């Protein structure tokens, strides 16, 4: 089969390879995605042959030659790995000499030797990634498919070129890549391959948290994240990587009364969010929103199963989980903490009387993230009881209308009390003290409760009144 990958750069690579007397092949993801009609901006090129610099540097030499031939792009060289890359328009092109690899049991870092194209294809993770297209002029576009990768692409199957047990034991990160590709591409993992992942799941412990999390984030950003997350649970990776989520699995029954399986409920919520938002951290919030439930679960003979305070417990767990997975510890982590902490609030409001005061406080606490919170809460309404879902959604719409109305009228989102701590100190001639906090909190609560408007004049008068009650005297000329 001949394949035209469609970019001029491939012809240039082939021409420079011919000039150097070596072979060059486009390999891996760029070939796979060509057949899947998916965009791909990472181009991998494998080189075979001998140059003056020696076979180990063949990729580096070809990269420099091609970069010079196109636009003199700066080449990034990784001499220890025998690789080089440069940016060509929107494409990152990486060159490497063909290699074969061998592994020790306690490391996923291989011992690398020079190899043939067959050696290079053998070391690929999946048959669909072991496709190669020749770029040399004489054989330009010739497809080399040694393991039935095209058939597997057509069938939507993921399987390894060689024995999957060895493939995953050698490099356990490939297990997460299998799950990620299944989630991204909608492919099915071959039964033998899935069995090998299950048998080797514990090997994931030798992989760095950073590499695992890179794959996790790609799963979370896939069209239907639950595909990958359920596979992680099925093959035993979830308990090892995110035990807090694995703990949600299962139903406990007492006196004939059981609760819903919170793992599968969470999968629904994650997908509901994913189908409406590409926000990675909102998707993480959806995944973690109920993780406090196993720690607070109680059975009450009158109420049945309860999970009181699970939102606070879960929010407190976020920081430790982010640190362990090497997720960012800055605003992203705080955002997820906030979403987990507040995810019950709109639902509770919808079940009770929707008071202006409660809605103002929700606006104040959620700030600019109120729209994301409402999306998460709406996604959290899952039940096989259609009447129950309908009732919740109707009440939820009432809360949303109230939010819009109060935000337009009272400007509460991210508001700061109209009177500052500096105002209070200047007015009463005092330094930092407990009374300042009392006055500020009282003004804030009065505004949120609707007792005074979000207005500086009325807030100032309340400050004066509060100061008088606390025995503070106004400095001359400051009233």
C-alpha positions as CSV (number, residue, x, y, z in Angstrom):
1,X,0.0,0.0,0.0
2,X,1.3,3.5,-0.9
3,X,0.4,6.4,1.4
4,X,0.7,10.1,0.6
5,X,0.9,11.9,4.0
6,X,0.3,15.2,2.3
7,X,3.0,17.5,3.6
8,X,5.9,18.9,1.6
9,X,8.2,18.4,4.6
10,X,8.1,14.6,4.0
11,X,9.5,15.0,0.5
12,X,12.3,17.3,1.9
13,X,13.1,14.7,4.6
14,X,13.3,12.0,2.0
15,X,15.5,14.1,-0.3
16,X,18.0,14.9,2.5
17,X,18.0,11.2,3.6
18,X,18.8,10.2,0.0
19,X,21.6,12.7,-0.1
20,X,23.1,11.2,3.1
21,X,22.6,7.6,1.8
22,X,20.2,6.6,4.7
23,X,16.6,5.5,5.0
24,X,13.9,7.6,6.7
25,X,10.4,6.6,7.8
26,X,7.5,8.5,9.3
27,X,6.4,6.3,12.2
28,X,3.9,6.1,15.1
29,X,1.1,8.5,15.9
30,X,1.4,10.6,12.8
31,X,0.8,7.6,10.5
32,X,-2.0,6.3,12.8
33,X,-3.8,9.6,12.9
34,X,-3.5,10.0,9.1
35,X,-5.6,6.9,8.7
36,X,-8.0,8.0,11.4
37,X,-8.3,11.4,9.8
38,X,-7.3,13.1,13.1
39,X,-5.0,16.2,13.3
40,X,-1.5,15.5,14.4
41,X,1.3,18.0,14.9
42,X,4.0,15.7,16.3
43,X,5.9,14.0,13.5
44,X,8.4,11.2,14.4
45,X,11.0,10.1,11.9
46,X,13.2,7.0,12.3
47,X,16.5,6.9,10.4
48,X,18.4,3.8,9.4
49,X,22.0,3.7,7.9
50,X,25.5,4.8,8.6
51,X,27.0,8.4,8.3
52,X,30.3,9.9,9.2
53,X,29.0,10.8,12.6
54,X,28.2,7.2,13.4
55,X,24.8,5.4,13.5
56,X,24.1,6.6,17.0
57,X,23.9,10.2,15.8
58,X,22.1,9.6,12.5
59,X,18.9,11.2,13.7
60,X,20.7,14.3,14.9
61,X,22.5,14.7,11.6
62,X,19.4,14.3,9.5
63,X,17.5,16.7,11.7
64,X,20.2,19.4,11.2
65,X,20.2,18.8,7.4
66,X,16.4,19.0,7.1
67,X,16.2,22.1,9.3
68,X,18.9,23.8,7.2
69,X,17.1,22.8,4.0
70,X,13.8,24.3,5.0
71,X,14.3,27.5,7.0
72,X,17.3,27.2,9.2
73,X,15.2,26.3,12.3
74,X,17.0,25.9,15.5
75,X,17.5,22.2,16.3
76,X,17.2,20.9,19.8
77,X,19.7,18.1,20.3
78,X,19.5,15.4,23.0
79,X,22.8,13.6,22.4
80,X,22.4,11.1,25.2
81,X,19.3,9.8,23.6
82,X,20.4,10.2,20.0
83,X,17.4,12.4,19.2
84,X,16.9,15.9,17.7
85,X,13.9,18.0,16.9
86,X,12.8,21.3,15.5
87,X,9.6,23.3,15.0
88,X,8.4,23.6,11.4
89,X,5.4,25.8,11.1
90,X,2.9,24.1,13.5
91,X,4.7,20.8,13.5
92,X,7.2,19.4,16.0
93,X,9.4,17.0,14.1
94,X,11.6,14.6,16.0
95,X,14.4,12.4,14.4
96,X,15.9,9.3,15.9
97,X,18.0,6.4,14.7
98,X,16.3,3.0,14.7
99,X,16.9,1.2,18.0
100,X,16.1,-1.9,20.0
101,X,15.6,-1.8,23.7
102,X,16.1,-4.1,26.7
103,X,14.8,-3.4,30.3
104,X,15.7,-4.3,33.8
105,X,12.9,-5.3,36.2
106,X,13.2,-2.3,38.5
107,X,13.3,0.5,35.9
108,X,11.4,1.6,32.8
109,X,14.5,3.2,31.4
110,X,15.8,0.9,28.6
111,X,19.2,0.0,27.5
112,X,19.3,1.2,23.9
113,X,21.2,-0.3,21.0
114,X,21.3,0.5,17.3
115,X,18.7,-1.5,15.4
116,X,16.8,-2.1,12.3
117,X,13.3,-0.9,11.3
118,X,11.9,-4.2,12.5
119,X,13.6,-3.7,15.9
120,X,12.1,-0.2,16.1
121,X,8.6,-1.5,15.2
122,X,9.0,-4.3,17.8
123,X,9.5,-1.8,20.6
124,X,6.3,0.1,19.8
125,X,3.5,-0.1,22.4
126,X,0.6,-1.0,20.1
127,X,0.2,-2.3,16.6
128,X,-1.6,0.9,15.5
129,X,1.5,2.8,16.6
130,X,3.9,0.5,14.8
131,X,3.0,1.7,11.3
132,X,5.8,3.2,9.2
133,X,5.8,5.1,5.9
134,X,9.0,5.3,3.8
135,X,10.1,8.8,2.8
136,X,12.9,8.0,0.4
137,X,12.3,9.0,-3.2
138,X,12.5,5.4,-4.6
139,X,10.0,4.0,-2.1
140,X,8.1,7.1,-1.2
141,X,4.8,6.4,0.5
142,X,5.4,2.7,1.0
143,X,3.5,1.5,4.1
144,X,5.3,-1.0,6.3
145,X,2.7,-2.8,8.5
146,X,4.4,-5.7,10.2
147,X,1.8,-6.4,12.9
148,X,-1.6,-5.8,11.2
149,X,-1.9,-2.3,12.5
150,X,-4.3,-1.2,9.7
151,X,-6.6,-4.1,10.4
152,X,-6.6,-3.1,14.1
153,X,-7.3,0.5,13.2
154,X,-10.3,-0.6,11.1
155,X,-11.6,-2.8,13.9
156,X,-10.9,-0.3,16.6
157,X,-8.7,-2.7,18.6
158,X,-5.7,-2.0,20.8
159,X,-3.1,-4.8,21.1
160,X,0.6,-5.0,21.5
161,X,3.0,-6.0,18.6
162,X,4.7,-8.6,20.9
163,X,3.8,-10.5,24.1
164,X,1.7,-7.9,26.1
165,X,2.9,-9.4,29.3
166,X,6.5,-8.5,28.4
167,X,5.5,-5.2,26.8
168,X,3.8,-3.9,30.0
169,X,6.3,-5.4,32.4
170,X,9.1,-3.7,30.5
171,X,7.4,-0.3,30.4
172,X,4.4,-0.1,32.7
173,X,3.5,3.4,31.5
174,X,2.2,1.6,28.4
175,X,-0.7,0.4,30.5
176,X,-1.9,3.9,31.1
177,X,-1.3,4.7,27.4
178,X,-3.6,1.8,26.5
179,X,-6.3,3.2,28.7
180,X,-5.7,6.7,27.3
181,X,-5.9,5.6,23.7
182,X,-9.1,3.6,24.4
183,X,-10.6,6.7,25.9
184,X,-9.4,9.2,23.3
185,X,-10.1,7.0,20.2
186,X,-13.0,5.0,21.4
187,X,-11.1,1.8,20.8
188,X,-11.5,-1.5,22.6
189,X,-8.5,-3.1,24.3
190,X,-7.9,-6.6,23.1
191,X,-8.9,-9.2,25.7
192,X,-5.3,-10.7,26.0
193,X,-3.9,-7.2,26.2
194,X,-6.3,-6.2,29.0
195,X,-5.5,-9.4,30.9
196,X,-1.8,-8.5,30.7
197,X,-2.5,-5.0,32.1
198,X,-4.5,-6.5,35.0
199,X,-1.6,-9.0,35.7
200,X,1.0,-6.2,35.6
201,X,-1.0,-3.4,37.2
202,X,1.3,-3.3,40.3
203,X,4.3,-2.5,38.0
204,X,2.8,1.0,37.6
205,X,4.5,1.8,41.0
206,X,7.9,2.2,39.2
207,X,6.6,5.0,37.0
208,X,6.9,8.6,38.1
209,X,3.8,10.4,39.3
210,X,4.4,13.1,36.6
211,X,4.3,10.6,33.7
212,X,1.2,8.9,35.1
213,X,-0.6,12.2,35.6
214,X,0.2,13.3,32.0
215,X,-1.7,10.3,30.8
216,X,-4.5,10.9,33.4
217,X,-5.0,14.4,32.2
218,X,-5.3,13.2,28.6
219,X,-7.9,10.7,29.8
220,X,-9.8,13.4,31.6
221,X,-9.7,15.6,28.4
222,X,-11.0,12.8,26.2
223,X,-14.6,13.0,24.8
224,X,-16.0,10.5,27.3
225,X,-13.5,10.3,30.2
226,X,-15.5,7.5,31.9
227,X,-14.3,5.1,29.2
228,X,-10.7,5.4,30.5
229,X,-11.6,5.7,34.2
230,X,-13.8,2.6,34.1
231,X,-10.9,0.7,32.4
232,X,-8.6,1.8,35.1
233,X,-11.0,0.4,37.7
234,X,-11.5,-2.8,35.7
235,X,-7.8,-3.7,35.3
236,X,-6.8,-2.6,38.9
237,X,-4.9,0.6,38.1
238,X,-7.4,2.9,39.8
239,X,-6.9,1.6,43.4
240,X,-3.1,2.1,42.9
241,X,-3.3,5.6,41.3
242,X,-6.4,7.2,42.8
243,X,-7.5,5.0,45.7
244,X,-9.9,7.8,46.8
245,X,-12.0,7.3,43.7
246,X,-11.7,3.5,43.8
247,X,-13.1,3.6,47.3
248,X,-16.4,4.9,45.9
249,X,-17.1,1.5,44.2
250,X,-19.7,-0.8,45.6
251,X,-23.0,-0.8,47.3
252,X,-23.6,-1.6,51.0
253,X,-27.0,-2.9,52.1
254,X,-28.5,-2.9,55.6
255,X,-32.1,-3.9,56.4
256,X,-32.7,-4.3,52.7
257,X,-31.7,-0.7,52.1
258,X,-28.7,0.1,49.9
259,X,-27.2,3.3,48.5
260,X,-26.3,4.0,44.9
261,X,-22.9,3.0,43.7
262,X,-21.0,6.2,44.0
263,X,-18.3,5.3,41.6
264,X,-20.7,4.8,38.7
265,X,-22.6,7.9,39.8
266,X,-19.3,9.8,39.6
267,X,-18.6,8.4,36.1
268,X,-22.0,9.9,35.0
269,X,-21.1,13.2,36.5
270,X,-17.7,13.4,34.9
271,X,-19.2,12.6,31.5
272,X,-22.0,15.1,32.0
273,X,-19.4,17.8,32.7
274,X,-17.2,16.7,29.9
275,X,-20.0,16.9,27.4
276,X,-20.5,20.6,28.3
277,X,-17.1,21.9,29.2
278,X,-13.4,21.4,28.1
279,X,-12.2,22.8,31.5
280,X,-9.8,20.2,32.8
281,X,-10.0,21.3,36.4
282,X,-13.8,21.3,36.4
283,X,-13.6,17.7,35.1
284,X,-11.2,16.9,38.0
285,X,-13.7,18.5,40.4
286,X,-16.4,16.2,39.0
287,X,-14.2,13.2,39.5
288,X,-13.4,14.1,43.1
289,X,-16.7,15.8,44.2
290,X,-17.9,12.8,46.2
291,X,-14.6,11.3,47.3
292,X,-15.3,12.2,51.0
293,X,-18.4,9.9,51.0
294,X,-16.7,6.6,52.1
295,X,-15.3,8.4,55.1
296,X,-18.6,9.8,56.4
297,X,-21.0,7.1,55.3
298,X,-23.5,6.2,58.0
299,X,-26.6,4.1,58.3
300,X,-29.6,5.5,60.1
301,X,-32.6,3.2,60.6
302,X,-35.0,6.1,60.0
303,X,-33.1,8.0,57.2
304,X,-31.3,5.2,55.6
305,X,-27.8,5.9,54.3
306,X,-26.3,9.3,54.9
307,X,-23.2,11.1,53.8
308,X,-23.4,14.3,55.9
309,X,-20.4,16.6,55.5
310,X,-18.9,14.6,52.6
311,X,-18.3,17.9,50.7
312,X,-16.1,19.4,53.4
313,X,-14.2,16.1,53.9
314,X,-13.6,15.8,50.2
315,X,-12.5,19.3,49.9
316,X,-9.9,18.8,52.6
317,X,-8.6,15.7,50.7
318,X,-7.9,17.6,47.5
319,X,-4.5,19.1,48.5
320,X,-3.0,15.8,49.6
321,X,-4.2,14.1,46.4
322,X,-2.9,16.9,44.1
323,X,0.5,16.8,45.9
324,X,0.7,13.0,45.5
325,X,-0.2,13.1,41.8
326,X,2.1,16.1,41.1
327,X,-0.8,18.1,40.0
328,X,-0.4,21.9,40.2
329,X,-0.7,23.2,43.8
330,X,-1.7,26.8,42.9
331,X,-5.0,28.3,41.7
332,X,-6.0,25.0,39.9
333,X,-5.9,23.1,43.2
334,X,-7.8,25.8,45.1
335,X,-10.4,25.9,42.3
336,X,-11.0,22.2,42.7
337,X,-11.1,22.5,46.5
338,X,-13.8,25.2,46.1
339,X,-15.9,23.2,43.6
340,X,-15.8,20.1,45.9
341,X,-16.7,22.2,49.0
342,X,-19.6,24.0,47.3
343,X,-21.0,21.4,45.0
344,X,-24.0,20.6,47.3
345,X,-25.0,24.2,48.0
346,X,-27.1,24.9,44.9
347,X,-28.8,21.5,45.3
348,X,-29.6,22.2,49.0
349,X,-30.9,25.7,48.0
350,X,-33.1,24.1,45.4
351,X,-34.6,21.7,47.9
352,X,-35.3,24.4,50.5
353,X,-36.9,27.8,50.2
354,X,-34.7,29.9,47.8
355,X,-34.0,33.0,50.0
356,X,-32.2,36.0,48.7
357,X,-29.8,35.8,51.6
358,X,-28.7,32.2,50.8
359,X,-28.3,33.0,47.1
360,X,-26.2,36.1,47.9
361,X,-23.9,34.0,50.1
362,X,-23.5,31.4,47.3
363,X,-22.6,34.2,44.9
364,X,-20.1,35.7,47.3
365,X,-18.4,32.4,48.0
366,X,-18.3,31.1,44.4
367,X,-17.3,34.4,42.9
368,X,-16.3,34.2,39.2
369,X,-16.6,30.4,39.4
370,X,-20.4,30.4,40.0
371,X,-21.2,29.4,36.4
372,X,-18.8,26.4,36.6
373,X,-20.3,25.5,40.0
374,X,-23.8,25.5,38.6
375,X,-22.7,23.4,35.7
376,X,-21.2,20.8,38.1
377,X,-24.2,20.8,40.3
378,X,-26.5,20.3,37.3
379,X,-24.3,17.4,36.1
380,X,-24.6,15.9,39.6
381,X,-28.3,15.4,39.3
382,X,-28.4,11.8,38.3
383,X,-31.2,9.3,39.1
384,X,-33.1,6.5,37.4
385,X,-36.2,8.1,38.9
386,X,-37.2,10.5,36.1
387,X,-39.8,12.3,38.3
388,X,-37.1,13.0,40.9
389,X,-34.7,14.3,38.3
390,X,-37.5,16.5,36.8
391,X,-38.3,18.0,40.3
392,X,-34.6,18.7,41.0
393,X,-34.1,20.4,37.7
394,X,-37.1,22.6,38.0
395,X,-36.0,23.8,41.5
396,X,-32.4,24.2,40.1
397,X,-33.7,26.5,37.4
398,X,-35.3,28.6,40.1
399,X,-31.9,29.0,41.8
400,X,-30.3,29.9,38.5
401,X,-32.9,32.6,37.8
402,X,-32.4,34.0,41.4
403,X,-28.6,34.1,40.9
404,X,-29.0,36.2,37.7
405,X,-31.5,38.5,39.3
406,X,-29.5,39.2,42.5
407,X,-26.2,39.6,40.7
408,X,-27.7,42.2,38.4
409,X,-29.3,44.0,41.4
410,X,-26.8,43.7,44.2
411,X,-23.4,43.2,42.4
412,X,-22.4,40.5,44.9
413,X,-20.1,38.4,42.8
414,X,-16.5,38.9,44.1
415,X,-17.7,42.0,46.0
416,X,-15.5,43.6,48.7
417,X,-17.3,45.3,51.6
418,X,-17.5,49.0,50.7
419,X,-15.7,49.9,54.0
420,X,-12.1,48.7,54.3
421,X,-9.9,48.0,57.3
422,X,-7.9,51.1,56.5
423,X,-11.2,53.1,56.6
424,X,-12.0,51.8,60.0
425,X,-8.5,52.4,61.4
426,X,-8.4,56.0,60.0
427,X,-11.9,56.8,61.2
428,X,-11.4,55.7,64.8
429,X,-7.7,56.4,65.1
430,X,-6.8,52.8,65.9
431,X,-4.3,50.2,64.8
432,X,-4.8,46.6,63.8
433,X,-7.2,45.0,66.3
434,X,-10.0,42.5,66.8
435,X,-12.7,45.2,66.5
436,X,-11.8,45.8,62.8
437,X,-12.7,42.3,62.0
438,X,-16.0,42.5,63.9
439,X,-17.0,45.6,62.0
440,X,-16.0,44.3,58.6
441,X,-17.8,40.9,59.2
442,X,-20.9,42.7,60.4
443,X,-21.1,44.9,57.3
444,X,-20.5,42.0,55.0
445,X,-23.2,39.9,56.7
446,X,-25.6,42.8,56.6
447,X,-25.1,43.2,52.8
448,X,-25.4,39.4,52.2
449,X,-28.5,39.2,54.3
450,X,-30.0,42.1,52.5
451,X,-30.3,44.3,55.6
452,X,-28.4,47.1,53.9
453,X,-27.6,47.5,50.1
454,X,-24.1,47.0,48.7
455,X,-23.6,50.8,49.1
456,X,-20.7,52.8,50.6
457,X,-22.9,55.4,52.2
458,X,-25.0,53.0,54.2
459,X,-22.0,50.7,55.0
460,X,-20.2,53.8,56.3
461,X,-23.1,54.7,58.6
462,X,-23.2,51.1,59.9
463,X,-19.4,51.3,60.6
464,X,-20.0,54.4,62.7
465,X,-22.9,52.8,64.6
466,X,-20.9,49.6,65.2
467,X,-17.8,51.6,66.4
468,X,-20.0,53.5,68.9
469,X,-21.3,50.1,70.2
470,X,-17.8,48.9,70.6
471,X,-16.7,52.0,72.5
472,X,-14.6,53.5,69.7
473,X,-14.4,57.2,69.2
474,X,-14.4,59.0,65.9
475,X,-11.2,61.0,65.2
476,X,-12.0,64.7,64.6
477,X,-12.8,65.4,61.0
478,X,-13.3,61.7,60.0
479,X,-17.0,61.3,60.6
